[in-house]
Every structure is written in structure tokens, then in C-alpha cells.
Amino acid sequence: MTYDDTEDVTDRERKIARGLAVAMHVGLVLLLVFGVAWQRRHSEPAAVVDLWSSLTPPKQEVAPPPKPTPKVEVKPEPKPTPPPPPKVEAKPQPKPDISLKEKLEKERKVKEQQELEKKKQLEQEKRKEDEKKKLETKKKEDEKQKTERERLAQEAEAKRAAQEKAELANKLAKEQAASQGRAFNEFVRRIQDKVRGNIVEPPNLQGSPQVEFEVRLLPGGEIMEGSVRLRRSSGNPAYDQAVERAIIRSSPLPVPPAGDPLFERFRESILQIRPR
């Protein structure tokens, strides 16, 4: 039977198995008890008892009288002779223990020597510790100075680079301004030339009168309608009117392209026109 089989056994079968086991043990005990009793009954012998009506008393033997004890004379023991007293010899006076003093002195010197060596060792260790601390302090100070020098060098380098950059930027700005100024002057010259080419000067114009007009331009140089306005007269109304007509006929004016930053300077322009 396996452990899996025992799981299928019911409670009733377990009770029957327990009852059979108990009955078997009880029968075995009874068998042992009756078997031992039967063996004792057959093995014990029968007892025989004789009865007597009277008994003859036994004869008493008379003990003989005791023999007299002989007297023994006790002689006194001789007294022991006392031994002679021991001779007392004079002991020599103990000499002072010089070796003990020497030993103590030697131990004292050894102890002093050990303490002196220990003190020297402590002083030496202290000197080493102080030197170590000094070296560490010096090392830290050197590192601090090195860091400070590097910082100052970096600051100086950054300052120099910034100064060079500023100088370069200033130079470029000046060059650009100069270039833009040249370009601006060139466009101004072109505008003035174009306007002068369209002026119909009045007769009997004397001198070289200058007139100023304020003009608003669109990208591409187109003049906004109605934006031409007299700012400063030349003193000759006929010449002023001739220049105003010439400006309107010159549209579009030669200006930088719309994407060029220089165009913003021409968006609202002041034109100063003189006769040729």
C-alpha cells in the first residue's frame, strides 16, 4: 500500500482496523497470563508434614571449670636517658646584601634609561609630526598660490581676449561704418544725380541755391504719394518747385535693396539738392 492508497480509506475501515488490533493485543496478554499460571501449578512439589505427639528433650552438656590464669610480674621500664643538649654555635653576623643594592641600582638606571629613550622617542615623533604638518601646510599654501596664479592668469587671459575681441569688434564696426558711410554717400550721390538730371531750371537762376526736401520711400525706392515735403527753401520758389517736380519724376530712387540694413536710413530721407 502506498501513501496514495491510505487517502482512500474511510473512517469506518479505520475503526474496524483499530478494533482488531486491540482485540489481538488483549488475546496475547490473556494467553501469556494463563500459560504462566498453568506452568506454576504443575511445577510446584507436594509438601509432606509429620506430626509428633511428644519430643525427648536434648541432653545438656556441662562446661568444665575455667583454668586459673598465671600471674605475670610486670617489670618497670627503664627511663630513657635524655640526650645531651645540642651545642649552640655562634652564627656569623650577616653581611649587608651588596648584590641587592647593586641590583636595585641597576634596575633604577635601566628604568631611567628606558624613560629617557621613551622621552626621546616621543620628542622625535613630535618633531616628525610637526614637520609633517609644516609640509602639509606648505603644500596647501603652494597649491593655494598656484590656484590663485592660475586664476589671475585666466582672468588676465580672459580680459586680454575680451579686449582683443572688443578692439576687433570696434575695428570691424568702424570699417563697417566707414563702408556703410561710403555706400550711403554713394547712394546719396546717385539720388542727387538722378534728381538733378530731371530738374528743369528756371531762367535767370543765379548762384547755387540749396533746397531740402523730406521724402518717404518704399522698398525698391518708390516714393510714397504725397510724402515729398519742403523742409528748407532755397529762397527761389521757382527753383524749389522745379526740384520737387524733379524728385517725383525720379521715382524710384536708387537705394539699397529692401533686405539691406542700410535701406532703413533711406526710408525717411532728407534730400539736399543744388544746381549742377
Secondary structure, DSSP 8 states (H G I E B T S, - for coil): --HHHHTT--HHHHHHHHHHHHHHHHHHHHHHHHHHHHHHHHHS--------S--------------------------------------------HHHHHHHHHHHHHHHHHHHHHHHHHHHHHHHHHHHHHHHHHHHHHHHHHHHHHHHHHHHHHHHHHHHHHHHHHHHHHHHHHHHHHHHHHHHHHHHHHHHHT----TT--S---EEEEEEB-TTS-B-TT--EEEE--S-HHHHHHHHHHHHHT-S-----TTSGGGHHHHEEEEEE---
